[in-house]
C-alpha cells in the first residue's frame, strides 16, 4: 500500500513539471539500487533528461515480490550535463517466510567517460561506484559476513542499434562489476575466504516505439557465502515512458535460491518521476 501511494504521488507531481532536452527514454529506468538502468542492472545511461549544462532530478519507488521475500526500494537522484549522476536508495528486504527484515542504504555516483547512446559508433561508456551500508547486521554477521558496509565499482557500455529487429531499435548493455557483497549487500560484505570478484551483467531491450520497450537482463552473482548458495538473477520487463516526467516498469524476476529457500520468482513494479 505504501508503494502504491508513493507511486501515485510521483506520477501526479511529475506530470506538471519541466524536463530536459534529451530524447525520451534515453535516461533509462531506475534499478532497485537507485542508479540509471533497467530493473537489476545499471547501464551507461545517465538518469533524467539533462543535456549540455542542464540539471535533472528524479525520484523512484519499486517493489519486488517473490515467493518468500519482498524487496522495496525508495530513492532519488540528480544528474548534470548528461555526464554526472548521483543517486541514493533505501532498501527494505522483508523476510516474509522466516520473519524479520534487512535494510540497506546505497549511495551511488556515475560518470560518462566516452561515446553516445544514439549518435556515435562508439557505445556510451560510464564508470560508477556505489557505497552500501547494511542497517541490520546481526543476521549477516551470524551467517559469515565480515563487514556491514562495502563498495562496488562498475564499468558499463550501452548502445542503441537503429532498425535492428523488424524495423525496431535495440539497446544492448554490458556491465562489469567489482564486488565482495553477498546478495548485493543485503547479507553483508566480505568474510573468511571471500575475495573481491568481477561479475558480468547484461541487458537487451527492444524499443517497440518511442516510449514502449520490452527487455531482459542477467546479473551474475559471486556466491561466496558458505551457508547457502547465491544464484544469478534474471528478469523480463516492459517499460512505459509515459512522458519525460513519468515512467512505469513491470517485470517478472527469477532470483534463484536465497538463504536456502529455492526458486524465488515473482514480479517487479517500479515508478519514476523526473523533472
TITORBA-605755 format. One record per residue: residue in one letter; chain; x, y, z of N, C-alpha, C, O, CB in turn. Coordinates in steps of 0.1 Angstrom, whole numbers. Glycine has a CB too. Example, Ala and Ser with C-alpha at 12.3 -4.5 7.8 and 13.67 -1.06 7.14 Angstrom:
('a','A',(132,-57,78),(123,-45,78),(132,-33,78),(142,-33,85),(113,-45,90)) ('s','A',(128,-22,71),(137,-11,71),(129,0,79),(134,11,80),(141,-6,57)) 
# end
This chain:
('x','A',(8,-12,0),(0,0,0),(9,13,0),(6,22,-7),(-9,0,12)) ('x','A',(19,13,8),(28,24,8),(34,27,-5),(35,38,-10),(40,22,18)) ('x','A',(38,16,-12),(44,18,-26),(34,23,-35),(37,32,-44),(50,5,-31)) ('x','A',(21,19,-35),(11,24,-44),(9,38,-42),(7,46,-51),(-2,16,-42)) ('x','A',(8,43,-29),(6,57,-26),(17,65,-31),(15,76,-37),(4,59,-11)) ('x','A',(30,60,-29),(42,68,-34),(41,68,-49),(45,79,-55),(55,61,-29)) ('x','A',(37,57,-55),(37,57,-70),(27,67,-75),(30,75,-85),(33,43,-75)) ('x','A',(15,68,-70),(5,77,-74),(10,92,-72),(8,100,-81),(-8,75,-67)) ('x','A',(16,94,-61),(22,108,-58),(32,112,-68),(32,123,-73),(27,109,-44)) ('x','A',(41,103,-71),(52,105,-81),(46,109,-95),(50,118,-101),(61,93,-82)) ('x','A',(36,101,-99),(31,103,-112),(23,116,-113),(24,123,-123),(22,91,-116)) ('x','A',(16,119,-102),(8,132,-103),(17,144,-102),(15,154,-109),(-2,132,-91)) ('x','A',(27,144,-93),(36,155,-91),(44,158,-104),(46,169,-108),(45,153,-79)) ('x','A',(50,147,-110),(59,148,-121),(52,152,-134),(58,158,-143),(66,136,-123)) ('x','A',(39,150,-135),(32,152,-148),(32,167,-151),(29,170,-163),(18,147,-147)) ('x','A',(33,176,-142),(32,190,-145),(46,197,-145),(46,210,-145),(23,197,-135)) ('x','A',(57,190,-144),(70,196,-143),(78,196,-156),(75,187,-165),(78,189,-132)) ('x','A',(87,204,-157),(95,205,-169),(106,194,-169),(110,189,-158),(102,219,-170)) ('x','A',(110,190,-181),(121,180,-182),(132,186,-191),(130,197,-197),(116,167,-187)) ('x','A',(143,179,-192),(154,184,-200),(152,181,-215),(141,177,-219),(167,178,-195)) ('x','A',(163,183,-223),(162,182,-237),(166,169,-244),(166,168,-256),(170,193,-243)) ('x','A',(170,159,-236),(173,146,-242),(161,139,-248),(150,142,-244),(180,137,-231)) ('x','A',(163,130,-257),(153,122,-263),(146,113,-252),(153,108,-244),(158,113,-275)) ('x','A',(133,112,-253),(126,104,-243),(131,89,-243),(135,84,-253),(111,104,-246)) ('x','A',(132,84,-231),(137,70,-227),(152,69,-227),(157,58,-223),(131,61,-238)) ('x','A',(159,79,-231),(174,78,-232),(180,79,-218),(192,77,-217),(180,88,-241)) ('x','A',(173,82,-208),(178,82,-194),(176,69,-188),(181,67,-176),(171,92,-186)) ('x','A',(170,59,-195),(168,46,-189),(157,47,-178),(151,57,-176),(180,40,-183)) ('x','A',(155,36,-171),(147,35,-159),(156,36,-147),(167,41,-148),(138,22,-159)) ('x','A',(151,32,-135),(159,32,-123),(159,18,-117),(149,12,-115),(153,42,-113)) ('x','A',(171,13,-114),(173,0,-108),(168,0,-94),(165,10,-88),(187,-5,-110)) ('x','A',(167,-12,-88),(164,-13,-74),(175,-7,-65),(173,-6,-53),(162,-28,-70)) ('x','A',(187,-4,-71),(197,2,-63),(198,17,-65),(207,23,-60),(210,-5,-66)) ('x','A',(189,23,-73),(188,37,-74),(195,43,-86),(193,55,-89),(193,43,-62)) ('x','A',(203,36,-93),(210,41,-105),(203,39,-118),(194,30,-119),(225,36,-106)) ('x','A',(207,46,-128),(200,45,-141),(203,32,-148),(215,27,-148),(204,57,-150)) ('x','A',(193,25,-153),(195,12,-160),(182,6,-162),(172,12,-166),(204,3,-151)) ('x','A',(181,-7,-160),(169,-15,-162),(162,-17,-148),(159,-7,-141),(171,-28,-169)) ('x','A',(160,-30,-144),(155,-33,-131),(166,-37,-121),(165,-33,-110),(144,-43,-132)) ('x','A',(175,-45,-126),(185,-51,-117),(200,-48,-122),(209,-52,-116),(183,-66,-116)) ('x','A',(201,-42,-134),(214,-39,-140),(216,-24,-143),(208,-18,-150),(216,-48,-153)) ('x','A',(227,-18,-138),(230,-4,-142),(235,-4,-156),(243,-12,-161),(240,2,-133)) ('x','A',(230,6,-164),(235,9,-177),(245,21,-177),(247,27,-167),(223,12,-187)) ('x','A',(250,24,-189),(259,35,-191),(251,48,-192),(257,59,-191),(268,34,-203)) ('x','A',(238,47,-193),(229,59,-193),(230,67,-181),(234,63,-170),(215,55,-196)) ('x','A',(227,80,-182),(227,90,-171),(212,93,-169),(205,96,-178),(235,103,-174)) ('x','A',(208,92,-156),(193,94,-153),(188,107,-157),(196,117,-157),(191,91,-139)) ('x','A',(175,108,-159),(169,120,-163),(171,125,-177),(175,116,-186),(174,131,-154)) ('x','A',(168,137,-180),(168,142,-194),(177,155,-195),(175,163,-204),(154,145,-199)) ('x','A',(186,157,-186),(195,168,-187),(205,167,-199),(211,156,-200),(203,171,-174)) ('x','A',(207,177,-206),(217,177,-217),(228,187,-213),(231,189,-201),(211,181,-231)) ('x','A',(234,194,-223),(245,202,-220),(242,214,-210),(232,221,-213),(251,208,-233)) ('x','A',(249,214,-199),(247,225,-189),(233,224,-183),(229,235,-177),(250,238,-195)) ('x','A',(226,213,-183),(213,212,-177),(214,203,-165),(222,193,-164),(203,207,-187)) ('x','A',(205,205,-155),(203,197,-144),(190,189,-145),(181,193,-152),(203,205,-131)) ('x','A',(190,177,-139),(178,169,-139),(177,162,-125),(187,159,-119),(178,158,-150)) ('x','A',(165,161,-120),(162,154,-107),(152,143,-110),(144,144,-118),(157,164,-96)) ('x','A',(153,132,-102),(144,121,-103),(142,115,-89),(150,115,-81),(148,111,-113)) ('x','A',(130,108,-88),(127,100,-76),(120,88,-80),(113,88,-91),(119,108,-66)) ('x','A',(121,77,-73),(115,64,-77),(111,56,-65),(115,59,-54),(126,56,-85)) ('x','A',(102,47,-68),(97,37,-58),(96,24,-66),(90,23,-77),(84,41,-51)) ('x','A',(101,13,-59),(99,0,-66),(96,-11,-56),(99,-10,-44),(112,-4,-74)) ('x','A',(91,-22,-61),(87,-33,-52),(89,-46,-60),(85,-48,-71),(72,-33,-47)) ('x','A',(97,-55,-54),(99,-69,-59),(93,-79,-50),(97,-79,-38),(115,-72,-62)) ('x','A',(83,-86,-54),(77,-96,-46),(80,-110,-51),(75,-114,-62),(62,-94,-44)) ('x','A',(87,-119,-44),(89,-133,-48),(83,-142,-37),(77,-137,-28),(105,-136,-50)) ('x','A',(85,-155,-38),(78,-164,-30),(79,-162,-15),(70,-162,-8),(83,-178,-33)) ('x','A',(92,-159,-10),(94,-159,4),(100,-145,8),(103,-144,20),(103,-169,8)) ('x','A',(101,-136,-1),(108,-123,3),(101,-111,-5),(95,-114,-15),(123,-123,0)) ('x','A',(102,-99,1),(97,-87,-6),(108,-77,-4),(113,-74,7),(84,-82,0)) ('x','A',(112,-71,-16),(122,-60,-16),(115,-47,-20),(110,-46,-31),(134,-63,-25)) ('x','A',(115,-37,-11),(110,-24,-15),(122,-14,-15),(130,-14,-6),(99,-19,-5)) ('x','A',(122,-5,-25),(133,5,-26),(126,18,-29),(117,20,-37),(142,1,-38)) ('x','A',(132,28,-22),(128,42,-24),(140,50,-26),(150,48,-19),(119,48,-13)) ('x','A',(140,61,-34),(152,69,-36),(150,80,-45),(140,83,-50),(163,60,-40)) ('x','A',(161,87,-47),(161,99,-56),(175,100,-62),(185,94,-58),(158,112,-48)) ('x','A',(176,109,-72),(189,111,-79),(189,124,-86),(179,132,-87),(191,100,-90)) ('x','A',(201,128,-90),(203,140,-98),(214,138,-108),(223,129,-107),(208,152,-88)) ('x','A',(213,145,-119),(223,144,-130),(226,158,-135),(218,168,-134),(218,135,-141)) ('x','A',(238,160,-141),(242,172,-147),(249,170,-160),(258,162,-161),(251,180,-137)) ('x','A',(245,178,-170),(253,178,-182),(253,165,-190),(261,163,-199),(267,182,-179)) ('x','A',(243,156,-187),(243,143,-193),(256,136,-191),(261,128,-200),(239,144,-207)) ('x','A',(263,139,-180),(276,133,-177),(278,128,-163),(284,117,-161),(287,143,-180)) ('x','A',(272,135,-153),(273,131,-139),(260,126,-134),(249,132,-137),(278,143,-131)) ('x','A',(260,116,-126),(248,111,-120),(251,108,-105),(261,101,-102),(243,98,-127)) ('x','A',(242,112,-96),(243,109,-82),(230,103,-78),(219,106,-83),(245,122,-73)) ('x','A',(230,93,-69),(218,86,-65),(218,81,-51),(229,79,-45),(215,74,-74)) ('x','A',(207,80,-45),(205,74,-31),(193,65,-32),(183,69,-37),(204,85,-20)) ('x','A',(194,53,-25),(183,44,-24),(183,38,-10),(194,35,-5),(184,33,-35)) ('x','A',(171,36,-5),(170,29,8),(162,16,5),(151,17,-1),(163,37,19)) ('x','A',(167,5,8),(161,-8,5),(156,-14,18),(162,-14,29),(170,-18,-2)) ('x','A',(144,-21,18),(138,-28,29),(135,-42,23),(126,-44,15),(125,-21,35)) ('x','A',(142,-52,28),(141,-66,23),(134,-74,34),(140,-78,44),(155,-72,20)) ('x','A',(121,-76,32),(113,-83,42),(114,-98,40),(113,-104,29),(98,-79,41)) ('x','A',(117,-105,52),(119,-120,52),(105,-126,55),(102,-129,66),(130,-125,62)) ('x','A',(97,-127,45),(83,-130,47),(80,-143,53),(72,-145,62),(75,-129,34)) ('x','A',(88,-153,49),(86,-167,55),(94,-169,68),(89,-176,77),(90,-177,45)) ('x','A',(106,-163,69),(114,-165,80),(110,-156,92),(111,-159,103),(129,-163,77)) ('x','A',(107,-143,88),(104,-133,98),(116,-123,99),(127,-128,99),(101,-139,111)) ('x','A',(113,-110,100),(123,-100,102),(125,-93,89),(118,-95,79),(136,-107,106)) ('x','A',(135,-84,89),(138,-76,77),(153,-72,77),(159,-72,87),(129,-64,76)) ('x','A',(158,-69,65),(171,-64,63),(170,-51,55),(164,-50,45),(180,-75,55)) ('x','A',(177,-41,61),(176,-28,54),(190,-23,49),(200,-27,56),(170,-17,64)) ('x','A',(191,-16,38),(203,-12,33),(202,2,26),(192,5,20),(208,-22,23)) ('x','A',(212,11,28),(213,23,21),(224,23,11),(234,16,13),(216,35,31)) ('x','A',(221,29,-1),(231,28,-12),(233,43,-17),(223,49,-21),(226,19,-23)) ('x','A',(245,47,-17),(249,60,-23),(257,57,-36),(267,50,-36),(257,69,-13)) ('x','A',(253,63,-47),(259,60,-60),(264,72,-67),(258,83,-66),(250,52,-69)) ('x','A',(274,70,-75),(279,81,-84),(283,74,-97),(289,63,-97),(291,89,-78)) ('x','A',(280,81,-108),(283,76,-122),(288,87,-130),(284,99,-129),(271,69,-128)) ('x','A',(298,84,-139),(304,94,-148),(305,89,-162),(311,78,-164),(318,99,-143)) ('x','A',(300,96,-172),(301,92,-186),(314,96,-191),(318,108,-191),(290,98,-194)) ('x','A',(322,86,-195),(336,89,-199),(338,90,-215),(347,96,-219),(345,78,-194)) ('x','A',(329,84,-223),(331,85,-237),(318,80,-244),(309,74,-238),(343,76,-242)) ('x','A',(317,83,-257),(307,78,-266),(293,84,-263),(291,92,-254),(306,63,-264)) ('x','A',(283,79,-271),(269,84,-270),(260,72,-272),(263,63,-280),(266,95,-280)) ('x','A',(249,72,-265),(239,61,-267),(233,60,-281),(231,49,-286),(228,63,-257)) ('x','A',(231,72,-287),(225,72,-300),(234,76,-312),(233,70,-323),(213,81,-300)) ('x','A',(242,86,-310),(248,93,-322),(262,90,-326),(267,96,-335),(247,107,-319)) ('x','A',(269,81,-319),(283,78,-323),(284,63,-325),(276,55,-319),(293,83,-312)) ('x','A',(294,59,-332),(296,44,-334),(302,38,-321),(300,26,-318),(306,42,-345)) ('x','A',(309,46,-313),(314,42,-300),(302,41,-290),(295,51,-289),(325,51,-295)) ('x','A',(300,30,-283),(290,29,-273),(292,39,-262),(303,44,-260),(289,15,-267)) ('x','A',(281,43,-255),(283,52,-244),(290,43,-233),(285,32,-229),(269,57,-239)) ('x','A',(300,49,-227),(308,42,-217),(307,50,-204),(310,62,-204),(323,40,-221)) ('x','A',(304,44,-193),(303,51,-180),(310,42,-169),(309,30,-170),(289,54,-176)) ('x','A',(316,49,-160),(321,42,-148),(312,47,-136),(307,58,-135),(336,46,-145)) ('x','A',(311,38,-126),(303,41,-115),(308,34,-102),(316,25,-103),(289,36,-117)) ('x','A',(304,40,-91),(308,35,-78),(295,35,-69),(287,45,-70),(320,43,-72)) ('x','A',(294,26,-60),(284,25,-50),(289,22,-36),(298,13,-35),(273,15,-54)) ('x','A',(285,30,-26),(288,26,-12),(275,22,-6),(265,28,-7),(294,39,-5)) ('x','A',(276,10,0),(264,3,6),(266,2,21),(277,-3,26),(261,-10,-1)) ('x','A',(256,4,29),(256,3,43),(244,-5,48),(232,-2,46),(255,17,50)) ('x','A',(247,-17,53),(237,-26,59),(233,-21,72),(241,-19,81),(242,-41,59)) ('x','A',(220,-19,74),(215,-13,87),(210,-24,97),(206,-20,108),(203,-4,84)) ('x','A',(210,-36,93),(206,-47,102),(216,-59,101),(214,-68,93),(191,-52,99)) ('x','A',(227,-58,108),(239,-66,105),(239,-79,114),(247,-87,111),(251,-59,108)) ('x','A',(230,-81,123),(231,-93,132),(230,-106,124),(237,-115,126),(220,-92,142)) ('x','A',(220,-106,115),(218,-118,107),(230,-120,97),(235,-131,96),(205,-118,99)) ('x','A',(234,-110,89),(246,-112,80),(258,-117,88),(265,-126,83),(249,-100,73)) ('x','A',(261,-111,100),(272,-115,108),(271,-129,112),(281,-137,113),(274,-106,120)) ('x','A',(259,-134,116),(257,-147,120),(260,-158,110),(263,-169,113),(243,-149,126)) ('x','A',(258,-154,97),(259,-164,86),(273,-162,79),(276,-169,69),(248,-162,76)) ('x','A',(282,-154,85),(296,-153,80),(301,-141,73),(312,-140,70),(297,-164,70)) ('x','A',(292,-131,72),(297,-118,66),(306,-111,76),(304,-112,88),(285,-109,62)) ('x','A',(316,-104,71),(326,-97,80),(322,-82,82),(323,-77,93),(340,-98,74)) ('x','A',(317,-75,72),(315,-61,73),(301,-57,70),(294,-64,62),(324,-53,63)) ('x','A',(296,-46,77),(282,-42,74),(282,-31,63),(271,-26,61),(277,-36,87)) ('x','A',(293,-28,57),(293,-18,46),(304,-22,36),(313,-30,40),(296,-4,52)) ('x','A',(303,-17,24),(313,-20,14),(310,-12,2),(300,-4,1),(312,-35,10)) ('x','A',(319,-13,-8),(318,-5,-20),(319,-14,-32),(324,-25,-32),(329,6,-21)) ('x','A',(313,-10,-43),(313,-17,-56),(317,-7,-67),(313,5,-66),(299,-24,-59)) ('x','A',(324,-11,-76),(328,-4,-88),(323,-11,-101),(323,-23,-101),(344,-1,-89)) ('x','A',(319,-3,-111),(314,-9,-123),(318,-1,-135),(319,11,-134),(299,-12,-122)) ('x','A',(319,-8,-146),(320,-2,-160),(309,-7,-168),(307,-19,-170),(335,-5,-166)) ('x','A',(302,3,-175),(290,-1,-183),(292,4,-197),(297,15,-199),(277,4,-177)) ('x','A',(288,-3,-207),(287,1,-221),(273,-1,-226),(268,-12,-226),(298,-7,-229)) ('x','A',(267,9,-232),(254,8,-237),(253,14,-251),(260,24,-254),(244,15,-228)) ('x','A',(245,8,-260),(244,13,-274),(230,10,-279),(226,-1,-278),(255,8,-282)) ('x','A',(224,19,-286),(212,17,-294),(215,14,-308),(222,22,-314),(202,29,-292)) ('x','A',(210,3,-314),(212,0,-328),(199,2,-335),(189,-4,-332),(217,-15,-329)) ('x','A',(199,11,-345),(187,15,-352),(183,4,-362),(191,-2,-368),(189,28,-359)) ('x','A',(170,3,-363),(164,-7,-373),(170,-21,-372),(174,-27,-382),(166,-1,-387)) ('x','A',(171,-26,-359),(179,-38,-357),(170,-51,-359),(175,-60,-365),(185,-38,-344)) ('x','A',(158,-50,-354),(149,-62,-354),(136,-58,-359),(129,-50,-352),(148,-69,-340)) ('x','A',(131,-63,-371),(118,-60,-376),(115,-45,-376),(104,-40,-373),(107,-67,-369)) ('x','A',(125,-37,-380),(124,-22,-380),(124,-15,-367),(122,-3,-366),(111,-19,-387)) ('x','A',(127,-23,-356),(127,-17,-342),(141,-15,-338),(150,-22,-342),(119,-26,-332)) ('x','A',(143,-5,-330),(156,-2,-324),(159,-11,-312),(150,-15,-305),(157,13,-320)) ('x','A',(172,-14,-310),(176,-24,-300),(187,-17,-291),(197,-13,-297),(181,-37,-306)) ('x','A',(185,-18,-278),(195,-13,-269),(202,-25,-263),(196,-35,-258),(189,-4,-257)) ('x','A',(215,-26,-264),(223,-36,-257),(232,-30,-247),(238,-19,-249),(232,-44,-268)) ('x','A',(234,-36,-236),(242,-31,-225),(250,-43,-219),(245,-54,-217),(234,-25,-214)) ('x','A',(263,-40,-215),(271,-49,-208),(278,-41,-197),(283,-30,-198),(282,-56,-217)) ('x','A',(278,-48,-185),(284,-41,-173),(293,-51,-166),(289,-63,-164),(272,-37,-163)) ('x','A',(304,-46,-161),(314,-54,-153),(314,-48,-139),(317,-36,-138),(328,-55,-160)) ('x','A',(312,-56,-129),(311,-50,-115),(321,-57,-107),(323,-69,-107),(297,-53,-109)) ('x','A',(328,-49,-99),(338,-54,-89),(331,-54,-75),(326,-43,-71),(351,-46,-88)) ('x','A',(330,-66,-68),(322,-66,-56),(327,-78,-47),(332,-88,-51),(307,-69,-59)) ('x','A',(325,-76,-34),(326,-87,-24),(313,-88,-16),(313,-93,-5),(338,-84,-15)) ('x','A',(302,-83,-22),(289,-83,-15),(282,-96,-15),(284,-104,-25),(280,-72,-21)) ('x','A',(274,-99,-5),(266,-111,-5),(251,-107,-7),(246,-98,0),(267,-119,8)) ('x','A',(245,-112,-17),(231,-108,-21),(230,-93,-22),(221,-87,-16),(221,-114,-11)) ('x','A',(239,-88,-30),(240,-73,-33),(242,-65,-21),(240,-53,-21),(227,-69,-40)) ('x','A',(247,-71,-10),(250,-63,3),(239,-65,13),(242,-62,25),(251,-49,0)) ('x','A',(228,-71,10),(217,-73,20),(221,-83,30),(216,-83,41),(204,-78,13)) ('x','A',(231,-92,27),(237,-101,37),(251,-98,39),(259,-106,43),(236,-116,31)) ('x','A',(255,-85,38),(268,-80,42),(279,-82,32),(276,-84,20),(272,-87,55)) ('x','A',(291,-80,36),(303,-80,27),(314,-87,34),(316,-88,46),(306,-65,25)) ('x','A',(323,-93,25),(335,-99,29),(332,-112,38),(321,-117,38),(343,-90,37)) ('x','A',(343,-116,45),(342,-128,53),(354,-137,50),(362,-135,41),(329,-135,51)) ('x','A',(354,-148,58),(365,-158,56),(365,-164,42),(355,-169,38),(364,-169,67)) ('x','A',(376,-163,35),(378,-169,22),(371,-161,11),(371,-165,-1),(372,-182,22)) ('x','A',(365,-149,14),(358,-141,4),(368,-132,-3),(376,-125,3),(346,-133,11)) ('x','A',(367,-132,-16),(376,-123,-24),(367,-113,-32),(355,-116,-35),(385,-131,-34)) ('x','A',(373,-102,-36),(366,-93,-45),(367,-99,-59),(377,-103,-64),(373,-78,-45)) ('x','A',(355,-100,-65),(354,-106,-78),(348,-97,-89),(341,-87,-85),(346,-119,-77)) ('x','A',(351,-100,-101),(345,-93,-112),(333,-101,-117),(334,-113,-121),(355,-91,-124)) ('x','A',(321,-94,-117),(308,-101,-122),(304,-94,-134),(306,-82,-137),(298,-99,-110)) ('x','A',(297,-102,-143),(292,-98,-156),(277,-96,-155),(270,-104,-149),(295,-108,-167)) ('x','A',(272,-85,-161),(258,-82,-161),(254,-77,-175),(263,-71,-182),(254,-71,-150)) ('x','A',(242,-80,-180),(239,-76,-193),(224,-73,-194),(216,-77,-186),(242,-87,-203)) ('x','A',(220,-65,-205),(206,-62,-208),(204,-61,-223),(214,-58,-230),(203,-48,-201)) ('x','A',(193,-65,-227),(189,-63,-241),(174,-58,-241),(165,-64,-235),(190,-77,-249)) ('x','A',(172,-47,-248),(159,-40,-248),(155,-37,-262),(162,-30,-269),(160,-27,-239)) ('x','A',(143,-41,-266),(137,-39,-279),(127,-27,-277),(118,-28,-269),(130,-51,-285)) ('x','A',(130,-16,-284),(122,-4,-284),(110,-5,-294),(112,-4,-306),(130,9,-286)) ('x','A',(98,-8,-289),(87,-10,-298),(83,2,-305),(79,2,-317),(75,-16,-290)) ('x','A',(84,14,-298),(82,27,-304),(90,37,-295),(99,33,-288),(67,31,-305)) ('x','A',(86,50,-296),(94,60,-289),(93,59,-274),(102,64,-267),(91,73,-294)) ('x','A',(82,52,-269),(81,52,-254),(77,39,-248),(74,38,-236),(71,63,-250)) ('x','A',(77,28,-256),(74,15,-251),(86,6,-254),(91,6,-265),(61,9,-257)) ('x','A',(89,-3,-244),(101,-12,-246),(98,-25,-239),(92,-26,-229),(113,-5,-240)) ('x','A',(104,-36,-244),(105,-49,-238),(119,-53,-236),(127,-51,-245),(97,-59,-246)) ('x','A',(123,-58,-224),(137,-61,-222),(139,-73,-213),(130,-79,-207),(143,-49,-215)) ('x','A',(151,-78,-213),(156,-89,-204),(169,-85,-199),(177,-78,-205),(156,-102,-212)) ('x','A',(172,-90,-187),(185,-88,-180),(191,-100,-173),(183,-109,-170),(184,-76,-170)) ('x','A',(204,-100,-172),(211,-111,-164),(221,-104,-155),(228,-95,-159),(218,-120,-174)) ('x','A',(221,-109,-143),(230,-104,-132),(238,-115,-126),(232,-123,-119),(222,-95,-122)) ('x','A',(251,-116,-129),(259,-127,-123),(262,-124,-108),(264,-112,-104),(272,-128,-130)) ('x','A',(261,-134,-100),(263,-132,-85),(275,-140,-81),(278,-151,-87),(250,-137,-77)) ('x','A',(283,-136,-71),(296,-142,-67),(295,-155,-59),(304,-163,-60),(304,-132,-59)) ('x','A',(284,-157,-52),(282,-170,-45),(294,-173,-36),(301,-184,-38),(280,-181,-54)) ('x','A',(297,-165,-26),(309,-167,-17),(305,-169,-2),(314,-170,6),(318,-156,-18)) ('x','A',(292,-169,1),(288,-170,15),(284,-185,17),(274,-190,11),(276,-161,18)) ('x','A',(291,-192,25),(291,-206,26),(278,-212,31),(275,-224,27),(302,-211,35)) ('x','A',(270,-205,38),(258,-212,44),(247,-215,34),(239,-224,37),(253,-204,56)) ('x','A',(247,-208,23),(237,-211,13),(241,-206,-1),(249,-196,-1),(223,-204,17)) ('x','A',(237,-212,-11),(241,-208,-25),(235,-195,-28),(223,-192,-25),(237,-219,-35)) ('x','A',(242,-187,-36),(237,-174,-41),(237,-176,-56),(248,-178,-62),(246,-162,-37)) ('x','A',(226,-174,-62),(224,-177,-76),(222,-165,-84),(219,-154,-79),(212,-187,-79)) ('x','A',(225,-166,-98),(223,-154,-106),(209,-150,-107),(200,-157,-105),(229,-158,-121)) ('x','A',(207,-137,-110),(194,-131,-112),(191,-128,-126),(200,-126,-135),(193,-118,-104)) ('x','A',(178,-129,-130),(173,-127,-143),(160,-120,-143),(152,-121,-133),(172,-140,-151)) ('x','A',(156,-112,-153),(143,-106,-154),(139,-104,-168),(147,-104,-177),(143,-93,-146)) ('x','A',(125,-103,-170),(119,-99,-182),(110,-87,-178),(103,-87,-168),(110,-110,-189)) ('x','A',(110,-76,-186),(102,-64,-182),(97,-57,-194),(101,-58,-205),(111,-55,-174)) ('x','A',(86,-49,-191),(80,-40,-201),(81,-26,-194),(78,-24,-183),(66,-44,-204)) ('x','A',(86,-16,-202),(87,-2,-197),(79,7,-205),(78,6,-218),(102,2,-198)) ('x','A',(72,16,-198),(63,26,-205),(68,40,-200),(66,43,-189),(48,24,-201)) ('x','A',(75,47,-209),(79,60,-207),(68,70,-211),(67,74,-222),(92,64,-215)) ('x','A',(59,73,-201),(47,80,-204),(49,93,-210),(43,97,-220),(39,82,-191)) ('x','A',(59,100,-204),(64,113,-210),(78,115,-203),(83,106,-197),(54,125,-208)) ('x','A',(84,126,-205),(97,129,-199),(96,131,-184),(106,131,-177),(103,141,-205)) ('x','A',(84,131,-178),(83,133,-164),(79,120,-156),(81,119,-144),(72,143,-161)) ('x','A',(74,110,-163),(70,98,-156),(72,85,-164),(70,85,-176),(55,99,-153)) ('x','A',(75,74,-157),(77,61,-164),(73,50,-154),(73,52,-142),(91,59,-169)) ('x','A',(69,39,-160),(65,27,-152),(71,15,-158),(72,13,-170),(49,26,-152)) ('x','A',(76,6,-150),(82,-6,-154),(76,-18,-146),(75,-17,-134),(98,-6,-152)) ('x','A',(72,-28,-154),(66,-40,-148),(74,-52,-153),(76,-53,-165),(51,-41,-151)) ('x','A',(78,-61,-144),(86,-72,-148),(84,-85,-141),(78,-85,-130),(100,-68,-147)) ('x','A',(89,-96,-146),(90,-109,-140),(104,-111,-136),(113,-109,-144),(85,-120,-149)) ('x','A',(107,-116,-124),(120,-118,-119),(122,-132,-114),(113,-139,-109),(123,-108,-107)) ('x','A',(134,-137,-117),(139,-150,-112),(152,-148,-104),(162,-145,-110),(141,-160,-124)) ('x','A',(151,-149,-91),(162,-146,-82),(169,-159,-77),(178,-158,-69),(158,-138,-70)) ('x','A',(165,-170,-82),(171,-183,-79),(169,-186,-64),(158,-182,-58),(186,-182,-82)) ('x','A',(178,-193,-58),(178,-196,-44),(183,-185,-35),(193,-179,-39),(185,-209,-41)) ('x','A',(176,-181,-24),(181,-171,-15),(180,-177,-1),(169,-181,4),(172,-158,-16)) ('x','A',(191,-177,6),(192,-181,20),(186,-195,22),(180,-198,32),(185,-171,29)) ('x','A',(189,-204,13),(184,-218,13),(170,-220,9),(165,-231,8),(185,-222,27)) ('x','A',(162,-209,6),(149,-210,1),(149,-210,-15),(155,-201,-20),(139,-199,6)) ('x','A',(144,-220,-21),(146,-222,-35),(136,-215,-44),(125,-212,-40),(146,-237,-38)) ('x','A',(140,-213,-56),(132,-209,-68),(124,-196,-64),(111,-197,-64),(123,-220,-72)) ('x','A',(131,-186,-61),(124,-173,-57),(121,-165,-70),(129,-158,-76),(133,-165,-48)) ('x','A',(108,-167,-74),(103,-160,-86),(91,-151,-83),(84,-154,-73),(100,-170,-97)) ('x','A',(89,-141,-91),(78,-132,-88),(77,-121,-97),(82,-122,-109),(78,-128,-74)) ('x','A',(72,-109,-93),(70,-98,-101),(76,-85,-95),(79,-84,-84),(55,-95,-103)) ('x','A',(78,-76,-104),(86,-63,-101),(78,-51,-107),(73,-52,-118),(100,-64,-107)) ('x','A',(76,-41,-99),(70,-29,-103),(78,-17,-99),(83,-16,-87),(55,-28,-97)) ('x','A',(80,-8,-108),(88,5,-105),(81,16,-111),(77,16,-123),(103,3,-109)) ('x','A',(81,28,-104),(76,40,-110),(87,51,-107),(93,51,-97),(62,44,-104)) ('x','A',(88,60,-117),(98,71,-116),(92,84,-120),(85,85,-130),(110,67,-124)) ('x','A',(95,94,-113),(92,108,-116),(104,116,-119),(114,115,-112),(83,115,-105)) ('x','A',(105,124,-130),(116,131,-134),(113,146,-137),(102,149,-143),(123,124,-146)) ('x','A',(122,155,-133),(120,169,-137),(133,176,-138),(134,188,-141),(111,176,-127)) 
# end
